[in-house]
Amino acid sequence: MAMLAELTHRCPLACPYCSNPTELLAKETELDTGAWADVFRQAAKLGVLQLHLSGGEPASRRDLVDLVIAAREAGLYTNLITSGIGLTERRLRELDDAGLDHVQLSLQGVTSAMADRIGGYKGGFDRKMHVAEIIADIGFPLTLNAVMHRENLDDLPQTIDMALRLGARRIEVACVQFQGWALINRAALQPSREQVETAKRTVARAIETLKGRLVIDFVPPDYYSDFPKACMNGWGSTGLNITPDGTVLPCHAAETIPHLQFEKVTDRALADIWYNSDAFNAYRGTDWMPALCQSCDRRDIDFGGCRCQAMAVLGDAAAPDPVCRKSPGRAALDALLDEEVDAVAAPEFVFRR
Ligand code: FES
């Protein structure tokens, strides 16, 4: 199992595709060091192996080193998901001493003009490049998380080159998924079909030529797919998220499903929430599925797709994911795609604030 710990919603960047909810939690609501350490111990007992320390920007937490120490003491593999802003050489070396296992560095663009525009933070790109050098110097295993969309997907070859230059072992070419702030900005972020086809060819070529040097994972923009993504590997199966105030979620966007109620790890034991809460059992397994998914030969491959996407596009979290070609909701998704991609000009970004 893997757990995403959103340590804070605070972040110096303002990316318009941030997966955080549009209602951000304030610093005062955040779990303190001791409460997080308790969550990590409970998670390890539950069967979590991998802990993704995320945000917001996790470096905004002054106690980040102590949190890594607590997670390692609990026996968890620790991955820091960061923009790099807020990490100094001294802090990175302390994180290394604390036992941090892996760093995942986000990339907003391959030029300062693009990266600083998307991140809404002047000088962010140069600082990130400096942080990347220190990461390489220390020798952390590095994944570059390149978030791609309409404005930067054409820079994919340069993005892959950058991963090589920075000494990354892996690059995640992650096309924006439309939840959180990205949903508000969907029309501005949605790439065209031509961009997507070119990107697929670029990725396929790079996978061949860089075999053994760089692992490339491609997360396609799923509105262009024929079948849905196996979101969270199935609801409540192998992953969970904890928000800054300790709310336990089956996925990062689950709070967009209005009829579900979520509980806090400060009120109820993590294992009890995982096994017994209504929210985790709502779409677990296959019993909840509509007949179309129940009878489909892909039932145990994509698990009916993404519940939050069904909610966002169709207003029904129990409907088949509208990405699926077999879904009656596909027409609604195609109409959105036509309308937004064919628009004469993309709308301005609404930056995360
Ligand atoms: Fe919630 Fe996919 S993001 S199920």
Boltz pocket constraint, residues with backbone or C-beta under 6 A from the ligand:
constraints:
  - pocket:
      binder: B
      contacts: [[A, 179], [A, 231], [A, 232], [A, 251], [A, 252], [A, 253], [A, 254], [A, 305], [A, 306], [A, 307], [A, 308], [A, 309]]
      max_distance: 6.0
